[in-house]
Amino acid sequence: GVGEGFDGAGDVGFGDAAAEIADLDATVAAIVAPYLTVSTPAVGAAKHLACDLGGGVTEADITRSVEALADAWESEDAQSRIAAFLKKRARSKS
């Protein structure tokens, strides 16, 4: 039923999935982790831009995209993430 667990013996509908992935929770966590650290404003802006450009790309769209990218790089969120990246990179070189 709904909410009931299953074990290796009961996963007939899943084939050998239980055997292939020893620790499903850890595997899912590892796949999802990078998405939990992204910049929410940047993702929102990217989704908005992708929706706007869905019907074809004109010169005006390219200009607007370049301006949106420049604005995004100048945002406080982007500047703090860039600084953190450069700080981490400088530490790894030494």
C-alpha positions in Angstrom: 0.0 0.0 0.0 0.9 3.7 0.0 3.7 4.5 2.4 4.8 0.9 2.9 8.4 0.1 2.4 9.8 -2.7 0.3 12.9 -4.9 0.5 15.0 -6.7 -2.1 12.7 -9.7 -2.1 9.6 -7.5 -2.8 11.0 -5.3 -5.6 9.8 -7.5 -8.5 8.5 -4.4 -10.2 11.8 -2.7 -9.9 14.0 -5.4 -11.4 17.5 -5.4 -9.9 17.4 -1.8 -8.8 17.9 -2.6 -5.1 21.0 -4.7 -6.0 22.4 -2.0 -8.3 22.2 0.8 -5.8 23.4 -0.3 -2.4 22.4 2.9 -0.5 19.6 4.6 -2.4 19.3 7.5 0.1 23.0 8.3 -0.2 23.0 8.0 -4.0 20.0 10.4 -4.3 21.5 12.8 -1.8 24.7 12.9 -3.8 22.8 13.6 -7.0 20.6 16.3 -5.5 23.2 18.1 -3.4 24.6 20.4 -6.1 21.1 21.6 -6.9 20.5 22.6 -3.3 23.4 25.1 -3.4 22.6 27.0 -6.5 21.7 30.7 -6.4 17.9 30.9 -6.3 17.8 34.3 -8.0 20.1 33.1 -10.8 17.9 30.0 -11.4 14.8 32.2 -11.5 16.3 34.6 -13.9 17.6 31.8 -16.1 14.1 30.1 -16.2 12.5 33.5 -17.1 15.0 34.1 -19.9 14.6 30.6 -21.3 10.8 31.0 -21.4 11.2 34.4 -23.1 13.5 32.9 -25.8 11.3 29.8 -26.4 10.0 31.0 -29.8 13.2 31.9 -31.6 16.1 34.3 -31.1 16.3 37.8 -32.6 19.0 40.4 -32.4 16.9 42.2 -29.7 16.8 38.9 -27.7 20.6 38.5 -27.9 21.0 42.1 -26.7 18.5 41.6 -23.9 20.3 38.3 -22.9 23.7 39.9 -22.8 22.3 42.7 -20.7 20.6 40.2 -18.3 23.9 38.3 -18.0 25.8 41.5 -17.2 23.2 42.5 -14.6 23.3 39.0 -13.0 27.1 39.1 -12.7 26.8 42.5 -11.0 24.2 41.4 -8.5 25.2 41.2 -4.8 24.5 37.4 -4.9 26.8 36.8 -7.8 29.5 39.0 -6.4 29.6 37.1 -3.1 29.6 33.7 -4.9 32.4 34.8 -7.3 34.4 36.1 -4.4 33.9 32.8 -2.5 34.9 30.8 -5.6 38.1 32.9 -6.2 39.0 32.6 -2.5 38.6 28.8 -2.6 40.6 28.6 -5.8 43.4 30.8 -4.5 43.6 28.6 -1.4 43.8 25.4 -3.5 46.7 26.8 -5.6 48.9 27.4 -2.5 
